[in-house]
């Protein structure tokens, strides 16, 4: 009797397990596949069903945007990194079937594409179609900084990011906008309170930790893993640009508060100087960019951007910084060819180099070269009549993009520390009487040039 009961129990347990297993299989096949698109046939050359899922989600997304005539291009750094290694082969390969799923099957939680805002305006229809295809979607909106100005701090919100989720994979669609400096900008990904933080692994997204600035890319239509997709023509250059794309907005609210305390100089002389300074800065940027020399707003020009979003009218010059490692001997002849004669050259490449070029009328361009030490960065100064040397110390900093007088230009990312080092804790208070040898908070004596070197290190034209 005991033996029979044991067999019956074992049989019932086995039957129950089989029924449960069949139920799971049916649930997976008929529920998840219909609702979330999870059941996909295996794509050629993929290693697992999960690899296949990634490829199929990308394929369905490309079909979705194609049906609405929305031009997107691939900016996913992981995939572009793989593509960059094989770019010549990809460019020359026929459109036939790929032997394996090499790129879109790479392990990752999401795939990233870009969309230029002005190329589409019909999002309602897109989302209805997306839902019919099984996608869940999320729209991230925030304030449009392009509408900010000294007279208007607009509260208008614009879409910055879209996320389409299907099964276990997500598509991150980054929206790019054109800025007046003739470059593309994307905003940060800031989640509002009502948004589900578990919708996707937001912290892993490559775009959105901070705003970014990019040149307009030239695109190339290629076939990758049997999928037609647009990519930047030079993926390696795009990835390099991405690693240094962080963007800082001008602080218009703080600038308005500043001008409430210290009314702006709207005199004819001030307006004329700002016009000339803007023209000089654009010419300097064009010249240095053509040489491939990285530079940033420094000294009073940086202070003007950070404090009042404009050129300081009583500064009478434009100040730029360049790391000495980026120095090129072509700089002087390039500026002279651009119509900016050399006004003076102080120091030498090894120590305290400084160049000054004469712009229109009395507006000049000063270029300071910065030297890196273990725990700080410095630039030098020279007094022509005495040969005295000065050193200006700054905490180490990195470079970010900003938009200034309709120009995409670098500034120190750690702008406050940079400005405070140069102008002290009272940098918010305008100072019209400024002595470059004693006024800066970070200046210190640095010896005297030997008399026998003066002909080389003190050149005035």
C-alpha positions in Angstrom: 0.0 0.0 0.0 2.8 2.4 0.9 4.6 1.6 -2.4 1.5 2.4 -4.4 1.0 5.7 -2.6 4.6 6.7 -3.2 4.3 6.0 -7.0 1.0 7.9 -7.2 2.6 10.9 -5.4 5.6 10.8 -7.7 3.4 10.6 -10.7 1.2 13.5 -9.6 4.3 15.6 -8.8 5.8 14.9 -12.3 2.5 15.7 -14.0 2.1 18.9 -12.0 5.7 20.0 -12.9 5.0 19.2 -16.6 1.7 21.2 -16.6 3.5 24.2 -15.0 6.3 24.1 -17.5 3.8 24.0 -20.4 2.0 26.9 -18.9 5.2 28.9 -18.7 6.0 28.1 -22.3 2.5 29.1 -23.5 2.6 32.3 -21.4 5.9 33.3 -22.9 4.9 32.5 -26.5 1.4 33.9 -26.6 1.5 36.7 -24.0 4.9 38.2 -23.8 5.5 37.9 -27.6 2.3 39.8 -28.3 2.5 42.4 -25.6 6.2 43.1 -25.4 7.7 41.5 -28.5 10.0 39.2 -26.4 9.8 36.0 -28.6 12.0 36.5 -31.7 13.5 34.0 -34.1 17.3 33.8 -33.9 19.2 36.1 -36.3 22.0 34.7 -38.4 25.3 34.5 -36.5 23.9 35.6 -33.1 25.0 33.8 -30.0 21.8 33.7 -28.1 18.2 34.6 -28.1 19.0 37.8 -26.1 21.4 38.9 -28.9 18.5 38.3 -31.4 16.2 40.4 -29.3 18.5 43.4 -29.5 18.7 43.1 -33.3 15.0 42.7 -33.7 14.2 45.7 -31.5 16.5 47.9 -33.5 14.9 46.5 -36.8 11.4 47.3 -35.5 12.4 50.7 -34.4 14.0 51.5 -37.8 10.8 50.3 -39.4 8.8 52.5 -37.1 10.7 55.7 -37.9 10.9 54.9 -41.6 7.1 54.5 -41.8 6.9 58.2 -40.5 9.7 59.5 -42.7 11.8 60.5 -39.7 15.6 60.6 -40.5 17.6 59.3 -37.5 21.3 58.4 -37.3 23.2 56.0 -35.1 25.3 57.6 -32.3 25.6 54.6 -30.0 29.3 54.8 -28.8 29.6 51.0 -28.3 28.4 50.2 -31.8 30.2 53.1 -33.5 33.4 51.9 -31.8 33.0 48.5 -33.4 32.0 50.1 -36.7 35.1 52.4 -36.7 37.4 49.4 -36.8 35.7 48.0 -39.9 34.6 51.2 -41.5 36.4 50.6 -44.8 34.9 47.1 -45.1 31.5 48.4 -44.2 31.7 51.2 -46.8 32.7 48.8 -49.6 30.6 45.8 -48.6 27.6 44.8 -50.8 24.1 45.0 -49.4 23.8 41.2 -49.2 23.2 39.2 -46.0 25.8 39.5 -43.3 27.5 36.3 -42.2 26.9 37.2 -38.6 25.2 39.7 -36.3 28.3 41.5 -35.1 27.3 45.0 -34.2 23.6 45.3 -33.1 23.9 42.0 -31.2 26.7 43.3 -29.0 25.7 43.1 -25.3 24.0 46.2 -24.1 20.8 47.4 -22.5 19.9 50.0 -25.1 20.9 51.4 -28.5 21.3 55.2 -29.1 20.1 57.2 -32.1 20.0 60.9 -32.8 17.2 63.0 -34.4 17.5 66.6 -35.6 14.5 68.4 -34.3 13.6 70.4 -37.4 13.2 67.3 -39.5 9.9 66.2 -37.9 6.9 67.5 -36.2 4.3 64.7 -36.1 5.1 62.8 -32.9 1.5 61.9 -32.0 1.1 59.5 -34.9 4.6 58.1 -34.3 3.7 57.1 -30.7 0.3 55.5 -31.7 2.2 53.4 -34.2 4.8 52.5 -31.7 2.2 51.3 -29.2 0.6 49.1 -31.9 4.0 47.6 -32.6 4.4 46.7 -28.9 6.7 49.6 -27.8 6.4 51.4 -24.5 7.7 55.0 -24.8 8.8 57.9 -22.6 9.3 61.6 -23.5 11.7 63.7 -21.5 11.1 67.5 -21.8 12.8 70.5 -20.3 13.3 74.2 -20.7 14.5 75.5 -24.1 17.7 77.5 -23.3 17.8 79.0 -26.8 15.0 81.3 -25.8 16.8 82.7 -22.8 18.2 86.2 -23.0 18.8 89.2 -20.9 15.3 90.4 -21.5 13.4 87.1 -21.5 13.9 84.0 -19.5 11.4 81.8 -21.3 9.7 78.9 -19.6 8.9 77.0 -22.8 9.7 73.3 -22.7 10.9 71.2 -25.6 11.4 67.4 -26.0 15.0 66.5 -25.3 15.0 62.7 -25.2 12.7 59.8 -26.2 13.0 56.3 -25.0 11.2 53.3 -26.8 11.2 50.1 -24.9 10.4 46.6 -26.3 11.0 43.4 -24.4 14.3 43.7 -22.6 15.9 46.3 -24.9 15.4 50.1 -25.2 16.1 52.7 -27.9 17.4 56.0 -26.7 16.6 58.8 -29.2 18.5 62.0 -28.5 17.0 65.2 -29.9 19.6 67.7 -31.3 18.8 71.3 -31.9 20.6 73.9 -33.9 22.1 76.8 -32.0 23.0 80.3 -33.3 26.7 79.5 -33.2 26.1 77.1 -36.1 26.4 73.9 -34.1 24.2 71.1 -32.7 23.2 70.9 -29.0 21.4 68.3 -26.9 20.0 68.8 -23.5 20.4 66.9 -20.2 18.2 64.0 -19.2 16.5 65.2 -16.0 13.7 63.0 -14.7 10.6 64.6 -13.3 9.0 63.2 -10.2 6.2 61.3 -12.0 8.6 59.3 -14.2 9.3 55.7 -13.4 13.0 55.4 -12.5 13.0 51.7 -13.3 11.7 52.2 -16.9 15.3 51.8 -18.2 18.7 51.9 -16.5 18.9 55.7 -16.9 22.4 56.0 -15.3 23.9 53.9 -18.0 22.7 56.1 -20.8 25.6 57.7 -22.6 23.8 60.9 -23.6 22.0 63.1 -21.0 24.3 63.2 -18.0 25.0 66.8 -19.1 24.2 68.9 -22.2 26.5 68.4 -25.2 27.7 70.4 -28.2 28.6 68.9 -31.6 29.5 70.0 -35.1 27.0 69.1 -37.7 28.0 65.6 -38.9 28.2 64.5 -42.4 26.2 61.2 -42.6 26.7 58.0 -44.5 24.1 55.4 -45.3 25.5 51.9 -44.7 24.3 48.3 -44.2 25.1 46.9 -40.8 23.9 43.5 -39.8 21.5 43.5 -42.7 20.0 46.8 -41.5 20.1 50.1 -43.4 21.2 52.9 -41.1 22.8 56.3 -41.2 26.0 56.8 -39.3 28.5 59.7 -38.9 30.8 59.5 -42.0 33.8 59.4 -39.6 32.8 57.4 -36.6 36.2 57.8 -34.8 36.0 61.6 -35.1 32.4 61.6 -33.7 33.5 59.4 -30.7 36.4 61.8 -30.1 34.0 64.8 -30.2 31.7 63.0 -27.9 34.3 62.6 -25.2 34.8 66.4 -25.0 31.2 67.5 -25.7 30.1 68.8 -22.3 28.3 72.2 -22.7 27.7 75.0 -20.2 24.9 77.5 -20.6 25.4 81.2 -20.0 24.0 82.2 -16.6 21.3 84.7 -17.7 19.5 84.8 -14.4 22.7 85.7 -12.6 23.6 88.2 -15.3 20.2 89.9 -14.9 20.8 90.1 -11.2 24.2 91.6 -11.8 22.8 94.3 -14.1 20.2 95.2 -11.5 23.0 96.2 -9.2 25.4 97.5 -11.8 23.5 98.9 -14.9 25.0 98.0 -18.2 27.0 100.5 -20.1 24.9 101.3 -23.2 27.0 104.1 -24.4 27.9 104.4 -28.1 31.6 103.6 -27.2 30.6 100.5 -25.3 28.3 99.3 -28.1 31.1 99.9 -30.7 33.7 98.1 -28.6 31.5 95.1 -28.1 30.9 94.9 -31.8 34.6 95.0 -32.5 35.4 92.5 -29.8 32.9 90.1 -31.2 34.3 90.4 -34.7 37.9 89.9 -33.3 36.8 86.9 -31.3 35.2 85.3 -34.4 38.3 85.9 -36.5 40.6 84.5 -33.8 38.4 81.4 -33.4 38.4 80.8 -37.2 42.2 81.2 -37.3 42.9 78.9 -34.4 40.3 76.3 -35.5 41.9 76.2 -39.0 45.2 75.4 -37.3 43.6 72.8 -35.0 44.7 74.7 -31.9 42.3 74.3 -28.9 41.7 77.5 -27.0 39.3 79.0 -24.4 38.0 82.3 -23.1 40.4 83.5 -20.4 40.9 86.5 -18.0 38.4 89.4 -18.5 36.7 87.7 -21.5 35.9 84.6 -19.4 34.8 86.9 -16.5 32.4 88.7 -18.9 30.9 85.5 -20.1 30.4 84.0 -16.6 29.3 87.2 -14.8 27.2 89.1 -17.4 26.9 86.9 -20.5 28.7 89.6 -22.6 31.9 91.3 -23.3 33.0 93.7 -20.5 33.0 97.1 -22.3 35.9 98.7 -20.3 38.2 95.7 -20.8 39.5 97.0 -24.2 40.8 93.6 -25.3 39.9 89.9 -26.0 41.7 87.3 -23.9 42.3 83.7 -24.9 44.1 80.8 -23.2 46.0 78.0 -24.9 47.9 75.1 -23.3 51.5 75.3 -24.2 51.4 71.7 -25.4 49.1 72.9 -28.2 51.4 75.7 -29.3 52.3 75.8 -33.0 54.8 77.9 -34.8 52.2 78.7 -37.4 50.1 80.8 -35.0 51.9 84.1 -35.5 52.0 84.0 -39.4 48.4 82.7 -39.4 47.1 85.7 -37.5 49.3 88.1 -39.5 47.8 86.6 -42.7 44.3 87.2 -41.2 45.1 90.9 -40.9 46.2 90.9 -37.2 49.8 92.1 -36.9 51.8 91.0 -33.9 51.9 93.7 -31.2 54.2 92.0 -28.8 55.7 88.7 -27.9 56.9 88.0 -24.4 58.6 84.9 -23.0 59.5 81.8 -24.9 57.8 78.4 -25.6 59.6 76.9 -22.6 58.6 79.7 -20.2 55.9 82.4 -19.9 55.0 82.7 -23.5 52.5 85.5 -24.3 51.3 86.9 -27.6 49.4 90.0 -28.4 47.9 90.9 -31.8 46.5 94.3 -32.9 42.9 94.3 -33.9 40.7 97.1 -35.3 41.5 100.5 -33.7 42.6 100.0 -30.1 41.1 96.6 -29.6 43.8 93.9 -29.2 43.9 90.1 -28.8 45.9 88.7 -26.0 46.8 85.0 -26.0 48.2 83.5 -22.8 49.9 80.1 -22.8 49.3 77.8 -19.8 51.8 75.4 -18.3 50.8 72.3 -16.3 52.4 71.3 -13.0 51.6 68.4 -10.7 49.0 70.3 -8.7 48.3 73.5 -10.6 48.3 75.3 -13.9 49.9 78.7 -14.6 50.6 81.3 -17.2 53.3 84.0 -17.2 53.6 87.7 -17.6 56.5 90.0 -18.4 57.1 93.7 -17.7 58.8 95.0 -20.8 60.7 97.9 -19.2 62.2 95.9 -16.3 62.3 92.3 -17.5 60.4 91.3 -14.4 58.5 88.0 -14.6 55.1 87.2 -13.1 53.3 83.9 -12.6 49.5 83.5 -12.3 48.4 80.2 -10.6 45.1 78.4 -11.3 43.7 75.1 -9.9 43.6 72.4 -12.5 40.6 72.6 -14.9 39.0 70.9 -17.8 37.4 72.5 -20.9 33.7 72.7 -21.7 31.8 74.2 -24.7 29.6 77.3 -24.4 27.9 79.7 -26.7 29.2 83.3 -26.6 28.5 86.2 -29.0 27.0 83.6 -31.4 30.1 81.4 -31.3 30.8 77.9 -30.0 33.8 78.3 -27.8 35.6 76.7 -24.9 35.6 77.9 -21.3 37.0 76.2 -18.2 34.4 73.7 -16.9 35.3 74.7 -13.4 34.6 78.3 -14.2 33.9 79.6 -10.7 37.2 78.4 -9.4 39.0 79.7 -12.5 37.4 83.2 -12.1 38.0 83.3 -8.3 41.6 82.4 -8.7 42.1 85.4 -11.0 39.7 87.9 -9.5 39.3 86.8 -5.9 36.0 86.3 -4.0 34.8 89.8 -5.0 34.7 89.0 -8.7 31.1 90.0 -8.9 32.0 93.6 -8.3 33.1 95.5 -11.4 36.6 97.0 -11.2 37.6 99.5 -13.8 41.1 100.3 -12.5 43.1 97.0 -13.0 46.8 96.5 -12.7 47.9 93.2 -14.3 51.0 93.1 -12.1 49.3 93.5 -8.7 45.5 93.3 -9.0 45.0 89.6 -9.7 44.6 87.4 -6.6 46.8 84.7 -8.1 49.8 86.7 -9.2 53.3 86.1 -7.7 56.8 87.3 -8.6 58.7 84.9 -10.9 62.1 86.4 -11.1 63.7 88.5 -13.8 64.7 87.6 -17.4 68.5 87.6 -17.8 69.5 90.8 -19.7 71.2 88.7 -22.4 67.8 87.1 -23.3 65.8 90.3 -23.5 66.1 90.5 -27.3 64.4 87.1 -27.6 61.9 87.3 -24.7 60.8 90.9 -24.9 59.8 91.8 -28.5 57.6 94.8 -29.1 56.4 95.8 -32.5 
